[in-house]
């Protein structure tokens, strides 16, 4: 199949499928929100926010990223053993989390200024189990390019999560309804993806054995050594601007920045992530055998993303403050200014990030780890300079936007270098 045919047929179809389901799931969330906010108080929502934040930091390393070896394993027998390894690590990790929060939950949550979770701390390991299991099954779906199930998952997660929140809220159970809703959201995703696994690949479970699991642990050791801490850094890096902005400029500025950041990132959520998922599935299946095919696909993908990304970029640059005032009210005019400042950052993230998924495909975890360290360091530098020189909040966000745009550009250039190196290695191998 030619790259052009791939992009215009199956690739584009898969992107449209996942993008459409993501958009519909976001619409459902928006429709449920007015109902949920009338059932739960802001204080109860605060408990959910803290719970999801802590959960996000823990789940990201729950299987030590061994699950990333599933899509790129040489064959299904090795892949199913990597899957078994991932679940083995996850279960032991969940037990560790339970023990830690059982004996040290109060001092840990006090240190994180999250004492509101003291009565719900035992639900943290439950959330880790569900979230980690979903991630493992998701990687199996990537291996099989089962984008139809992934699309269904996004819808079932939205319906289940919001449905539980509303249902339990009507019974007046308090914030635990929100927390259970979050847990059931992950559970619904597991149900959808595991159903597909049970139908098509259940027979592979007989292939799981201790020898192959140990082989997988050694073969993909770079994932826990480099990818797990790298992803932890990546997740923490996303949250750092929030803490810096609060500390330097106060909660009002943070609110304006928060709305702007969430709105301008919609193209990344609705399209960019979906494109990245499909590209990852395609690249993982052919990457080592045909890196040139991945390179051709990445070039075509990049050009199309630039064209698509220019539309929201220009809209924000010319009409950002006006649009925010029109849609959200005059009090949100400044949020439009922040959106204008963040426009180039989001554009860079949109066009560069999906293609950069090849770091996992070719197991270049060391480079990815260094890039995440570089990213966190630049966040500190940007806000450190802003504080030292007394920049306004606009100046600080602008400097941060420039710094992160540089990170995404460097990431893309390094990804292209990796592809070129793999193509050369493949050519040499074929000659010999």
VOROBA-625155 format. One line per 4 residues: number of its first residue (from 1); for each residue x, y, z of N, C-alpha, C. Coordinates in steps of 0.2 Angstrom, whole numbers. Layout:
BEGIN
NUM = X:Y:Z:X:Y:Z:X:Y:Z ~ ...
***
This chain:
BEGIN
1 = 4:-6:0:0:0:0:4:6:0 ~ 3:11:-4:7:17:-4:5:22:2 ~ 10:26:3:9:30:9:3:35:8 ~ 2:37:2:-3:42:0:-10:38:1
5 = -10:32:-1:-17:28:0:-18:27:7 ~ -12:26:11:-13:24:18:-16:31:22 ~ -13:36:20:-15:43:23:-22:44:21 ~ -24:43:15:-31:46:13:-36:41:14
9 = -34:34:16:-39:29:17:-40:27:25 ~ -36:22:26:-36:19:33:-34:24:38 ~ -28:28:37:-26:32:42:-31:38:43 ~ -33:41:38:-38:47:39:-44:44:42
13 = -46:38:40:-53:36:43:-52:34:50 ~ -46:32:52:-45:30:60:-45:37:64 ~ -41:42:61:-41:48:64:-48:51:65 ~ -52:51:60:-58:54:60:-63:50:65
17 = -62:43:65:-66:39:70:-64:41:77 ~ -58:42:79:-56:43:86:-57:51:88 ~ -56:55:83:-57:62:84:-65:63:85 ~ -69:60:81:-76:61:82:-79:58:88
21 = -76:52:90:-78:50:97:-76:54:103 ~ -70:57:102:-67:61:107:-71:68:108 ~ -73:70:102:-77:76:102:-84:75:105 ~ -87:69:103:-94:68:106:-93:67:113
25 = -88:64:116:-87:63:123:-86:69:126 ~ -83:74:123:-82:81:126:-89:84:126 ~ -93:83:121:-99:86:121:-104:83:127 ~ -103:77:128:-107:74:133:-105:76:140
29 = -98:77:141:-96:80:147:-99:87:148 ~ -99:91:143:-102:98:143:-109:98:145 ~ -113:93:142:-120:93:144:-121:90:151 ~ -117:86:154:-118:83:160:-116:89:166
33 = -111:93:164:-108:98:169:-113:102:172 ~ -118:105:169:-123:109:173:-127:105:178 ~ -128:99:176:-132:95:181:-128:93:187 ~ -121:91:186:-117:89:191:-115:95:196
37 = -114:101:193:-113:107:197:-118:109:201 ~ -124:107:200:-130:108:204:-131:103:209 ~ -128:97:209:-129:92:214:-123:92:219 ~ -117:94:217:-111:94:221:-109:101:222
41 = -106:103:228:-104:109:230:-97:110:228 ~ -94:116:227:-87:118:225:-82:114:230 ~ -84:114:236:-79:110:241:-79:103:239 ~ -84:100:237:-84:93:235:-80:92:228
45 = -81:97:224:-77:96:218:-70:97:219 ~ -68:101:224:-61:101:226:-58:95:228 ~ -62:91:231:-59:84:233:-58:80:227 ~ -63:80:222:-61:76:216:-55:79:212
49 = -54:85:212:-49:88:209:-42:86:212 ~ -42:86:218:-36:84:222:-35:76:220 ~ -40:72:221:-40:65:220:-37:64:213 ~ -40:67:207:-37:65:201:-30:68:199
53 = -28:73:203:-21:76:202:-16:71:205 ~ -18:68:211:-13:63:214:-13:57:210 ~ -19:55:208:-20:49:204:-16:49:198 ~ -16:55:194:-13:56:188:-5:55:189
57 = -2:57:194:5:57:195:7:50:197 ~ 2:46:200:4:39:202:3:34:196 ~ -3:35:193:-5:30:188:0:30:182 ~ 3:36:181:8:36:175:14:32:176
61 = 16:29:182:21:25:183:19:18:186 ~ 13:17:186:10:11:189:13:4:187 ~ 14:4:180:17:-2:177:24:-1:175 ~ 27:4:177:34:6:176:35:6:168
65 = 29:8:165:29:9:157:31:3:153 ~ 31:-3:157:32:-9:153:27:-10:147 ~ 21:-7:149:15:-8:144:17:-5:137 ~ 22:-1:137:24:2:130:27:-3:126
69 = 30:-8:129:33:-14:125:28:-18:121 ~ 21:-18:123:16:-22:120:16:-20:112 ~ 15:-14:110:14:-13:103:20:-14:99 ~ 26:-14:102:32:-15:97:35:-22:98
73 = 32:-26:102:35:-33:103:35:-37:96 ~ 40:-41:95:41:-44:88:35:-48:86 ~ 31:-52:91:26:-56:89:21:-56:95 ~ 15:-59:93:10:-59:98:12:-63:105
77 = 15:-68:104:17:-72:110:22:-68:114 ~ 26:-64:112:30:-60:116:26:-54:119 ~ 22:-52:115:17:-46:117:13:-48:123 ~ 10:-54:122:6:-56:128:10:-57:134
81 = 16:-59:134:20:-60:140:22:-53:143 ~ 23:-48:138:24:-41:141:18:-39:144 ~ 12:-41:141:6:-39:145:5:-42:151 ~ 7:-48:152:7:-52:158:12:-48:163
85 = 18:-47:161:23:-43:165:20:-36:167 ~ 17:-33:163:14:-26:165:9:-27:171 ~ 4:-32:170:-1:-33:175:3:-36:182 ~ 8:-39:181:12:-42:187:14:-36:191
89 = 18:-31:187:20:-25:190:15:-21:193 ~ 9:-20:189:4:-16:192:1:-18:198 ~ 0:-25:199:-3:-27:205:1:-26:211 ~ 8:-27:210:12:-26:216:13:-19:218
93 = 12:-15:212:13:-7:213:6:-5:217 ~ 1:-8:216:-6:-6:219:-5:-8:227 ~ -2:-14:228:-2:-16:235:3:-11:239 ~ 8:-9:235:13:-4:238:10:2:240
97 = 6:5:235:2:11:236:-3:10:242 ~ -6:5:242:-11:4:248:-7:4:255 ~ -2:0:255:2:0:261:5:7:263 ~ 7:11:258:10:17:260:5:22:262
101 = -1:22:259:-7:26:261:-10:24:268 ~ -9:17:269:-12:15:275:-8:17:281 ~ -1:17:281:3:19:286:5:26:286 ~ 6:29:280:9:35:280:4:40:276
105 = -2:38:275:-7:43:271:-8:50:274 ~ -8:50:281:-9:57:284:-4:62:283 ~ 3:60:284:8:64:283:9:66:276 ~ 8:61:271:9:62:264:4:67:261
109 = -2:66:263:-7:71:261:-7:78:264 ~ -4:78:270:-3:84:273:3:88:270 ~ 8:84:268:13:87:264:11:90:257 ~ 6:87:254:4:89:248:-2:94:248
113 = -3:96:255:-9:100:256:-16:97:253 ~ -16:91:254:-22:87:252:-26:83:257 ~ -26:86:263:-29:83:269:-37:82:268 ~ -40:85:263:-47:84:261:-48:76:259
117 = -42:73:257:-43:66:255:-42:61:260 ~ -41:63:266:-40:58:272:-45:53:272 ~ -51:55:271:-57:50:272:-57:46:266 ~ -54:47:260:-55:44:254:-48:41:252
121 = -43:41:256:-36:39:254:-36:32:251 ~ -41:27:254:-40:20:252:-43:19:245 ~ -46:24:242:-49:24:235:-43:26:230 ~ -38:28:233:-32:30:228:-29:23:225
125 = -28:18:229:-25:12:226:-30:9:221 ~ -37:10:223:-42:7:218:-42:11:212 ~ -41:17:212:-40:21:206:-34:19:202 ~ -29:18:205:-22:16:202:-23:9:198
129 = -27:4:202:-28:-2:198:-32:-1:192 ~ -37:3:192:-42:4:186:-38:7:181 ~ -35:13:183:-31:17:178:-26:13:175 ~ -22:10:179:-16:6:176:-19:0:171
133 = -24:-3:173:-27:-9:169:-29:-6:162 ~ -32:0:162:-35:3:156:-29:5:152 ~ -23:7:154:-17:9:150:-14:3:147 ~ -14:-3:150:-12:-9:148:-16:-12:142
137 = -22:-12:143:-27:-14:138:-27:-9:132 ~ -26:-3:133:-25:2:128:-19:1:123 ~ -14:-1:126:-8:-3:122:-9:-9:118 ~ -13:-14:120:-14:-20:116:-19:-18:110
141 = -23:-13:111:-27:-11:106:-23:-7:101 ~ -18:-3:103:-14:0:98:-10:-5:94 ~ -8:-11:97:-4:-16:94:-8:-18:88 ~ -15:-20:89:-19:-22:84:-23:-17:80
145 = -21:-11:81:-24:-5:78:-32:-6:78 ~ -34:-7:84:-41:-8:85:-44:-1:87 ~ -44:3:83:-46:10:84:-54:11:85 ~ -57:6:83:-64:6:84:-66:5:91
149 = -63:0:94:-64:-1:101:-61:5:106 ~ -56:8:103:-53:14:107:-58:20:106 ~ -62:20:101:-67:25:100:-73:24:104 ~ -75:18:104:-80:16:109:-79:17:116
153 = -72:16:118:-70:17:125:-71:25:127 ~ -70:29:123:-70:36:124:-78:38:126 ~ -82:35:122:-89:36:124:-92:33:130 ~ -90:27:131:-92:23:137:-90:26:143
157 = -83:28:143:-80:32:149:-84:38:151 ~ -86:42:146:-90:48:147:-96:47:150 ~ -100:42:147:-107:40:149:-107:37:156 ~ -102:32:157:-102:29:164:-99:34:169
161 = -94:37:168:-91:42:173:-97:47:175 ~ -100:50:170:-105:56:172:-111:53:175 ~ -113:47:172:-119:44:175:-118:42:182 ~ -113:39:184:-112:37:191:-112:44:195
165 = -108:49:193:-108:55:197:-115:58:198 ~ -119:58:193:-126:60:194:-130:56:198 ~ -130:49:197:-134:44:200:-133:44:208 ~ -126:44:210:-124:44:217:-126:51:220
169 = -125:56:216:-126:63:218:-133:64:220 ~ -138:61:216:-145:62:218:-147:58:224 ~ -143:53:227:-144:50:233:-140:53:239 ~ -137:59:237:-134:63:242:-128:60:246
173 = -124:56:242:-118:53:245:-112:57:246 ~ -113:63:244:-107:68:245:-101:67:240 ~ -95:69:241:-90:69:236:-88:62:234 ~ -89:57:238:-88:50:236:-91:48:229
177 = -97:51:228:-100:50:222:-96:53:216 ~ -92:58:217:-88:61:211:-82:56:210 ~ -79:54:216:-73:49:216:-75:43:213 ~ -81:40:215:-83:34:212:-84:35:204
181 = -87:40:202:-88:42:195:-81:42:191 ~ -76:44:194:-69:44:191:-67:37:190 ~ -68:33:196:-66:26:195:-70:22:190 ~ -76:23:190:-80:19:185:-79:22:178
185 = -77:28:177:-75:30:170:-69:26:168 ~ -64:24:172:-58:20:170:-61:13:169 ~ -65:11:174:-68:4:173:-72:3:167 ~ -76:8:164:-79:7:158:-74:6:152
189 = -69:10:152:-64:9:147:-61:2:147 ~ -60:-1:153:-57:-8:153:-62:-13:151 ~ -68:-12:152:-73:-16:150:-73:-17:142 ~ -73:-11:139:-74:-10:132:-68:-14:128
193 = -62:-12:131:-55:-14:128:-54:-22:129 ~ -56:-24:135:-55:-31:137:-60:-35:133 ~ -66:-33:132:-71:-37:128:-68:-39:121 ~ -65:-34:118:-62:-35:111:-56:-40:112
197 = -52:-39:117:-46:-44:119:-49:-51:120 ~ -54:-52:124:-57:-58:125:-60:-62:119 ~ -63:-58:114:-66:-61:108:-60:-63:103 ~ -55:-59:103:-50:-61:97:-43:-64:100
201 = -41:-62:106:-35:-64:108:-34:-68:114 ~ -40:-71:117:-40:-74:123:-35:-80:123 ~ -35:-84:117:-31:-90:117:-24:-89:118 ~ -21:-82:117:-14:-81:119:-12:-81:126
205 = -17:-81:130:-16:-82:137:-12:-88:139 ~ -13:-93:135:-10:-100:136:-2:-99:135 ~ 0:-94:131:7:-93:130:11:-90:135 ~ 8:-87:140:11:-83:146:15:-88:150
209 = 21:-87:151:25:-91:155:31:-87:159 ~ 34:-90:164:39:-86:168:45:-84:164 ~ 47:-89:160:53:-88:156:52:-82:151 ~ 47:-81:148:45:-76:143:44:-69:147
213 = 41:-70:153:40:-64:156:47:-61:159 ~ 51:-65:161:58:-63:163:62:-60:157 ~ 61:-63:151:64:-61:145:61:-54:144 ~ 55:-53:144:52:-46:143:54:-41:148
217 = 55:-43:154:58:-38:159:65:-35:157 ~ 69:-40:155:75:-38:153:76:-35:146 ~ 72:-37:141:72:-34:135:69:-27:135 ~ 64:-25:139:62:-19:139:63:-15:145
221 = 69:-16:148:71:-13:154:72:-5:154 ~ 73:-3:148:74:4:147:67:8:148 ~ 62:5:148:55:8:149:55:10:157 ~ 56:5:162:56:7:169:62:12:171
225 = 67:11:167:73:15:169:73:22:167 ~ 70:23:160:70:29:158:63:32:156 ~ 59:28:154:52:31:152:48:32:158 ~ 48:28:163:44:29:169:45:36:172
229 = 52:37:174:54:44:177:53:49:172 ~ 54:48:165:52:53:160:45:55:160 ~ 41:50:160:33:52:160:31:56:167 ~ 34:54:172:33:57:178:35:64:178
233 = 41:65:175:43:72:174:39:76:170 ~ 37:73:164:32:76:159:26:78:163 ~ 23:74:166:17:75:170:17:81:175 ~ 23:80:179:24:86:184:26:92:180
237 = 29:92:175:31:98:171:24:102:169 ~ 19:98:167:13:101:165:10:105:170 ~ 11:103:177:8:106:182:12:112:185 ~ 18:112:184:22:117:186:20:125:185
241 = 18:126:179:16:133:178:10:135:182 ~ 6:131:184:0:132:188:3:135:195 ~ 7:131:198:10:133:204:14:139:204 ~ 18:140:199:22:146:198:17:152:197
245 = 12:152:193:7:157:192:4:159:198 ~ 1:154:202:-2:155:208:3:159:213 ~ 9:157:214:13:160:218:15:167:217 ~ 16:168:210:19:175:208:13:180:207
249 = 7:178:204:2:182:202:-5:182:205 ~ -6:176:209:-12:175:213:-17:171:209 ~ -22:170:213:-27:165:210:-32:168:204 ~ -33:174:204:-37:177:199:-33:176:192
253 = -27:178:192:-23:177:186:-23:169:184 ~ -22:165:189:-22:158:187:-29:156:184 ~ -34:159:187:-41:157:184:-41:159:176 ~ -39:165:175:-39:167:168:-35:163:164
257 = -29:162:166:-24:157:162:-27:150:162 ~ -30:148:167:-33:141:167:-38:140:161 ~ -43:145:161:-48:145:155:-45:145:149 ~ -40:150:148:-37:151:141:-33:145:139
261 = -29:142:144:-25:136:142:-30:130:140 ~ -35:129:144:-40:123:142:-43:124:135 ~ -45:130:134:-49:132:127:-44:131:122 ~ -38:134:122:-33:134:116:-31:127:115
265 = -31:123:120:-28:116:119:-34:111:116 ~ -40:114:115:-45:109:112:-43:106:106 ~ -39:110:101:-37:106:95:-33:100:96 ~ -28:101:101:-24:96:103:-28:90:106
269 = -33:91:110:-37:86:113:-41:82:108 ~ -44:86:103:-49:83:99:-46:80:93 ~ -40:83:90:-37:81:84:-30:78:85 ~ -26:82:88:-19:81:89:-17:74:92
273 = -21:73:98:-20:67:102:-22:61:98 ~ -28:62:94:-31:56:90:-26:55:84 ~ -23:60:81:-18:59:76:-12:55:78 ~ -10:57:84:-4:54:88:-5:47:89
277 = -11:45:91:-13:38:93:-13:34:87 ~ -16:36:81:-16:32:75:-9:32:72 ~ -5:37:72:1:37:70:6:32:74 ~ 5:32:80:8:27:84:7:20:83
281 = 0:19:82:-2:12:80:1:10:73 ~ 1:14:68:4:13:62:11:12:62 ~ 15:16:66:22:16:66:25:10:70 ~ 21:8:76:23:3:80:23:-4:76
285 = 18:-4:71:17:-11:67:22:-11:62 ~ 25:-6:59:30:-6:53:36:-3:55 ~ 37:0:60:43:4:61:50:1:60 ~ 51:-4:63:58:-7:63:59:-11:56
289 = 54:-13:53:54:-16:47:55:-11:41 ~ 51:-6:42:51:-1:36:51:6:39 ~ 57:9:42:57:15:45:56:21:39 ~ 57:19:33:56:24:28:49:26:27
293 = 45:21:28:38:21:27:35:26:33 ~ 38:25:39:36:29:44:38:37:43 ~ 44:37:40:47:44:38:42:47:33 ~ 40:44:28:36:47:23:29:49:26
297 = 27:44:30:20:46:33:21:52:38 ~ 26:53:42:27:58:46:28:65:42 ~ 31:65:37:32:71:33:25:73:30 ~ 21:69:28:14:70:25:10:73:31
301 = 10:69:36:6:71:42:8:78:45 ~ 15:80:45:17:86:47:14:92:43 ~ 14:91:36:11:96:32:4:97:33 ~ 0:92:34:-7:93:35:-8:96:42
305 = -5:94:47:-6:97:54:-4:104:53 ~ 1:106:50:2:114:49:-4:117:46 ~ -6:115:41:-12:118:38:-18:118:42 ~ -20:113:46:-25:112:50:-24:117:56
309 = -18:117:59:-16:121:65:-16:129:64 ~ -15:131:57:-15:138:56:-22:141:57 ~ -27:137:56:-34:140:57:-35:143:64 ~ -34:139:70:-35:141:76:-30:146:78
313 = -23:145:76:-18:150:77:-20:157:75 ~ -22:158:69:-24:164:66:-30:167:70 ~ -35:163:71:-41:165:75:-39:168:81 ~ -35:165:85:-33:167:92:-28:173:91
317 = -24:174:87:-19:180:86:-23:186:84 ~ -28:185:80:-32:191:78:-38:193:82 ~ -41:187:85:-48:188:88:-48:185:95 ~ -43:183:98:-43:180:104:-47:183:110
321 = -45:189:111:-49:193:117:-56:194:115 ~ -57:196:109:-64:197:107:-68:191:107 ~ -66:185:105:-69:179:105:-71:177:113 ~ -66:177:117:-67:175:124:-72:180:127
325 = -72:186:126:-77:191:128:-84:189:126 ~ -84:187:120:-91:186:117:-94:179:119 ~ -90:174:120:-92:167:122:-93:167:130 ~ -88:170:133:-88:168:141:-90:175:145
329 = -90:180:142:-92:186:145:-86:191:146 ~ -88:198:146:-83:203:146:-78:202:152 ~ -79:199:157:-75:198:163:-69:193:161 ~ -70:189:155:-65:185:153:-61:187:147
333 = -61:194:146:-57:197:141:-49:195:141 ~ -47:196:148:-40:195:149:-38:188:147 ~ -43:183:148:-41:176:146:-40:175:139 ~ -43:180:135:-42:180:128:-35:182:126
337 = -32:187:130:-26:189:129:-21:184:131 ~ -22:180:136:-17:174:138:-18:169:132 ~ -24:168:129:-25:163:124:-21:165:118 ~ -20:172:117:-17:174:111:-9:173:112
341 = -7:174:118:0:173:120:2:165:119 ~ -3:161:121:-1:154:121:-2:151:114 ~ -5:155:110:-7:152:103:-1:148:99 ~ 5:151:100:11:148:96:13:142:100
345 = 13:142:106:15:136:110:10:130:108 ~ 4:132:108:-1:126:106:0:124:99 ~ 1:129:95:3:127:88:9:122:87 ~ 14:124:91:20:120:91:18:113:94
349 = 15:113:99:13:106:102:9:102:97 ~ 4:105:93:-1:102:89:3:99:83 ~ 8:102:80:11:100:74:17:95:75 ~ 20:96:81:26:92:83:25:86:87
353 = 20:86:92:20:81:97:17:74:94 ~ 12:74:89:10:67:87:16:63:84 ~ 20:67:80:25:63:76:31:61:81 ~ 31:64:86:37:63:91:35:56:95
357 = 30:53:93:28:46:97:33:41:95 ~ 37:42:90:42:37:87:48:36:93 ~ 48:40:98:53:39:103:52:32:106 ~ 45:30:107:43:24:110:44:18:105
361 = 42:20:99:43:15:93:50:12:93 ~ 55:16:93:62:14:92:65:14:98 ~ 62:14:104:65:13:111:70:17:112 ~ 69:24:111:74:29:112:72:33:119
365 = 72:29:124:70:31:130:75:36:133 ~ 81:35:132:86:40:135:85:47:133 ~ 84:47:126:83:54:123:77:57:126 ~ 72:53:126:65:56:129:66:58:136
369 = 70:55:140:71:57:147:75:63:147 ~ 80:64:143:84:70:143:79:76:141 ~ 75:75:136:71:80:134:66:82:139 ~ 63:78:143:59:79:148:62:83:154
373 = 69:81:155:73:85:160:74:92:158 ~ 75:93:151:76:99:148:70:104:148 ~ 64:100:148:58:104:148:56:107:155 ~ 57:102:160:56:105:167:61:110:169
377 = 67:110:166:72:115:168:70:121:165 ~ 68:121:159:66:127:155:60:131:159 ~ 55:127:161:50:130:165:52:134:171 ~ 57:131:175:60:134:180:64:140:178
381 = 67:140:173:71:146:170:66:151:168 ~ 61:150:164:56:155:162:53:158:168 ~ 51:155:173:47:158:178:52:161:183 ~ 58:158:183:64:161:188:66:168:185
385 = 67:169:178:68:175:175:63:180:176 ~ 57:178:175:51:182:176:50:185:183 ~ 52:181:188:51:183:195:57:188:196 ~ 63:186:194:69:190:195:69:197:192
389 = 66:197:186:66:204:182:59:207:183 ~ 55:204:187:48:208:188:44:208:182 ~ 43:203:178:39:203:172:32:203:175 ~ 27:206:170:20:205:172:18:198:170
393 = 12:196:172:10:189:171:10:188:163 ~ 8:193:159:8:192:152:15:190:149 ~ 20:194:152:27:193:150:30:186:152 ~ 27:184:158:29:177:161:27:171:157
397 = 20:172:155:17:167:151:20:167:144 ~ 22:173:141:25:173:135:32:170:135 ~ 36:171:140:42:168:140:41:160:141 ~ 37:158:145:35:151:146:33:148:139
401 = 29:152:135:27:149:129:32:149:124 ~ 37:153:124:43:153:119:47:147:121 ~ 48:146:128:52:141:130:50:134:128 ~ 43:133:129:40:126:128:40:125:120
405 = 39:131:116:39:130:109:46:127:107 ~ 51:130:110:58:127:108:59:120:110 ~ 56:118:116:56:111:118:53:106:112 ~ 47:108:110:43:104:105:47:104:99
409 = 50:110:97:54:110:90:60:105:91 ~ 64:106:96:69:101:97:67:94:97 ~ 62:92:101:59:86:101:58:83:94 ~ 54:87:90:53:85:83:59:84:79
413 = 64:88:79:70:88:76:74:81:78 ~ 74:80:84:77:74:86:74:68:84 ~ 67:68:84:63:62:81:65:61:74 ~ 65:66:70:67:66:63:74:63:62
417 = 79:65:67:86:62:66:85:54:68 ~ 81:52:73:81:45:74:78:41:68 ~ 73:44:65:70:41:59:76:40:54 ~ 80:45:53:85:45:48:90:40:49
421 = 92:40:56:97:35:58:94:28:57 ~ 88:26:58:85:20:58:84:18:50 ~ 83:23:46:83:21:39:90:19:36 ~ 95:23:38:102:21:37:104:14:39
425 = 102:13:45:104:6:48:100:0:44 ~ 94:2:42:90:-3:38:93:-4:31 ~ 95:1:28:99:1:22:105:-3:22 ~ 109:-2:27:115:-6:28:114:-13:29
429 = 109:-14:33:107:-21:35:105:-25:29 ~ 101:-22:24:99:-25:18:104:-26:13 ~ 109:-22:13:115:-23:9:119:-29:11 ~ 120:-30:17:124:-35:20:120:-42:20
***
